[in-house]
Amino acid sequence: MAALDADSPGAEECLEEDEEELETSVEDPENESAGKPAPGGRSCILTRRGITLRVLLKDGLIEPGEGVLSIYYLGKKFLGDLLPDGKITWQETGQVFNSPSAWATYCKKLVNPAKKSGCGWASVRYKGQKLDQCKAAWLKKHQPNAPAAEESLVSEGEEEELAEEDEDEAREGKITLSEPALGKKLEEKSRKHQSKSLVEQHNADNGPHGKRLESKNRTPVRYCTLGSRDSARNPHTLVEVTSFAAINKFQPFNVAISSNVLLLLDFHSHLTRSEVVGYLGGRWDTSSQVLTVLRAFPCRTRLGDAESAAAVEEEICQNLFMRGLALVGWYHSHPFSHALPSLQDIDAQMDYQLKLQGSNNRFQPCLALICAPYYHGNQGVESKISPFWVMPPPEQRPNDYGIPMEVEVTYVQDGFLTNDVLHEMMLLVEFYKGAPDLVKFQDTWSQEQTYLDKLKGSLASRTPKDQGFAHVLEQIYSLLKQSS
């Protein structure tokens, strides 16, 4: 992939043009003034900007290598390869950047679209050391008489942000939960395998293959009460979602969800007392800014069965490709509690949004759905399904959690149940048959209703008006009753 041009927005804001324009004057051995301060000090500042990664490489202060460059921003970590020509390859997507400033700005804007610049040399680290310190070492060697004050081009506001980034890096080694065990693996995967990374990371957080027995007594807290991140806080703490209207903002995209999607994920969530997880396939229309969710892909995996998980994920990847669908989000269940995201869910969703953004320079949303089938606080028998999206915390408070935002959606009633959905339901029944966490559908759920009655009642509102497949659904219900 070609390197990003120096006149890209990020490069322009971070003076990348200055760096490249002056690179020749610094590296050219025939230029007698290279590396020498001129009277008045103005040339000294320009020469500092002209010190590029190629200059540092040529002088032996740094060496090319894989993963030797890193950025920490708002709790997120980015890894880059330093190329022999001084360019940077972002490991996540393979994109090539001409300078630290261009890379830092691009990465930070993915996390926080309001970000104006990247403070590249102060934000990017080479083997843990800030690049501006490497630049200072070069200056000390070649310009020992340069005024110390001129060695920094960072503004006061940027200094505060960089101090927060230092804290992010310090926590990186302490809070292992924030970096999944498969993190390195995820960073090496190409965009065509993006769907695998989403569930793999959720699995790494929640235990093998995303299944976790859920605590029933979880009282939600308001986002405003959270404050800064605290490693002592329970990651399963539920957080109330915030509406865009409450913070005087417009929802950045519109969402339309097929009723068959809701039916299948609701059915999946009812089957077990453990959390389940799955993918959402659909399309993103950049012109209309509408995200259409057309298909749910449940993950049929058991605890500890890594081989089975890989096979299911590969099958889903192929299904997405064959149907011409893109990965547009994910879902999981909270069987007995509120359909609200936990702190862990918020961090996971923030990561997924960033990963789905990938190499696409344009905005691309990632939707999260939470299904609460057996929470007695729900109205009636219908499961509560909550869509949410995460907004980055304010730039002046980078150590806060992301803000879980309530997403308004349009539900589209399908005319009939597709064979794909019915087949998937049969596969799920067979998969959970005999599982220790399988719901006993003959048991009483509430008053005179059994768990099977509860399931039927919840799916009724999501079932197409065409009753041609009613007999197939009854067959599925009969199988459930027998298996439990």
Secondary structure, DSSP 8 states (H G I E B T S, - for coil): --B--TTSHHHHHTTHHHHHHHHHHHH-TT-TTTT---TTSHHHHHHHHH--HHHHHHTTSS--EEEEEEEEETTEEEEEEE-TTS-EEETTT--EESSHHHHHHHHHHHH-TT-----HHHH-EETTEEHHHHHHHHHHHH-TTS-GGGG----HHHHHHHHHHHHHHHHHTT-GGGS-TTHHHHHHS-GGGHHHHHHHHHHHHHSGGG--B--S----B-GGGT-B--TTS-TT-BB--B-TGGGT---SSEEEEEHHHHHHHHHHHHSBSB--EEEEEEEEETTTTEEEEEEEEE----TT-HHHHHHHHHHHHHHHHHTT-EEEEEEEE-TTS-S--BHHHHHHHHHHHHHHHTT-SS----EEEEEESS-TTSSSSS-EEEEEEEE---TT-TTB--EEEE--EEEE--SS--HHHHHHHHHHHHHHTT-TTB--TTSEEETTEEHHHHHHHHHHTTS-S-GGGHHHHHHHHHHHHHH-
